[in-house]
Amino acid sequence: MRRLLKAAAFCGIGGPVLFAGVLAVLSFLEKDFMRALGWDPLTAATRDWPSGLALGPGGFVMTAAFIACGVLLLFFAFGLWQAFQAAPVSSAASIFLALAGLAMSFLAFTTDPTNSRAPATLHGRMHDAAFVVLGVTLLVSLVAFGFIFRTEKKWRANMVVSWVTAALIVPSFIVKGIAFYFFLAACLLWCEAAAVRLLRRTGAPPT
């Protein structure tokens, strides 16, 4: 069981690093392509970003990242469930986090460009649906894990990160723009911090 928790923790550590790295590299390499879609890192931050990166020359990398990071999140959710089985809402929190991971993998269905006048495609609709499911399941999971982390002294900081991240979901989906950057960064930080704490719980120092 200890090895399983370690593996889950490493999944939680590696996922955010992989996703952030792919976003950073592709956003730089495909900046001209993304600008042609109407994206601007300051004034139109969420216009076809980050999903539109999958439409560019290196789009297969973004598609693979969606799948890989979704799977890693799913395994991380299982590890958190194993670590907090005694908590009343552990199963619900972990199931919703696992569903978020599954939804993230479904983002691999390519989005439709916002500036396209062609009818919406099936894969575009599936991408949009997966994005909505990801937001909803992640919100529920973050709130629930906040209550779970509240019960253990060493996890109190993670409780704060959980609830702050959950609070950022509303402005990121309604206000959009740069607010989405803060939400995305908070999600990656939440996952990273929880994974490092889980790894320490197993007695293995993070590498």
Secondary structure, DSSP 8 states (H G I E B T S, - for coil): -HHHHHHHHHHHHHHHHHHHHHHHHHHHHTHHHHHHTT-BTTTBTTSSTTGGGGGSTTHHHHHHHHHHHHHHHHHHHHHHHHHTTTSTTHHHHHHHHHHHHHHHHHTTS----TT--S---HHHHHHHHHHHHHHHHHHHHHHHHHHHHHTSGGGHHHHHHHHHHHHHHHHHHHT-TTHHHHHHHHHHHHHHHHHHHHHHHTT----
